[in-house]
């Protein structure tokens, strides 16, 4: 039987709930922007299984959207999301307004500068500054023992880990595997934007990554050859408009020439009005294995 989900829209309400929850043991936290899917729910299940109590948040953060991006159009099915969280056993949903998170407007920011301008950051200036800032605020507000993130947003996970380490945050950051549809498409709230033909075309991101991985598995260690194979696969899909294909160090997100060690094979493309991302974290040595970022 699922637990009754309590909803807090203000920090003072949340504080009351948190005082009760902390008496019962470790708290897990799953921050989201809503429009929940199986990827989000896998994080909630992990928290429910590993922690005494679980808090989720839904906040469409305005500071991580750039001009002309989909802030206004971003899906907000709050009632559906609440029902899903309750069914999975979450205890509290924090559902704040922008004014609750930025009471004086966005003024102070956190910028993990050496990581934020790479990969997706090169195409979305300021995006990861907004992400780091809101994640730090939410971690401060909830103060969980463990916070859960998904591998699909691998660059975000790397940035959050670095931020927490460098700013002496006390929280444990857990990163869990990407959840995929049967045809390989990484689950994403933005998949809702796709019409049937675009939905079929969107599988090319994973197919491109798989082709690049196959090149590495054949013994090739020149990163450019794997990137080229993935890029050629992506280019064969007419509905996909590539932004980047990169093979980078997982430690610092910088492109590598030699494919060895812990790497992030990352890709971004636009399909219809959706900007989609995907990645594989790989450990490349004598053989190639998938790892968590």
Secondary structure as UniProt FT lines:
FT   STRAND          6..8
FT   HELIX           11..22
FT   TURN            23..24
FT   STRAND          27..32
FT   HELIX           38..50
FT   STRAND          53..58
FT   HELIX           62..64
FT   TURN            67..68
FT   TURN            71..73
FT   HELIX           78..88
FT   STRAND          92..94
FT   HELIX           98..101
FT   TURN            103..104
FT   HELIX           113..116
FT   HELIX           120..123
FT   TURN            125..126
FT   HELIX           127..142
FT   STRAND          146..150
FT   HELIX           151..153
FT   HELIX           154..166
FT   TURN            167..168
FT   STRAND          172..176
FT   TURN            182..183
FT   HELIX           189..193
FT   HELIX           196..201
FT   TURN            202..203
FT   HELIX           204..217
FT   TURN            218..219
FT   HELIX           223..235
FT   TURN            238..239
FT   STRAND          240..249
FT   TURN            250..252
FT   STRAND          261..271
FT   TURN            272..273
FT   STRAND          274..284
FT   STRAND          288..290
//
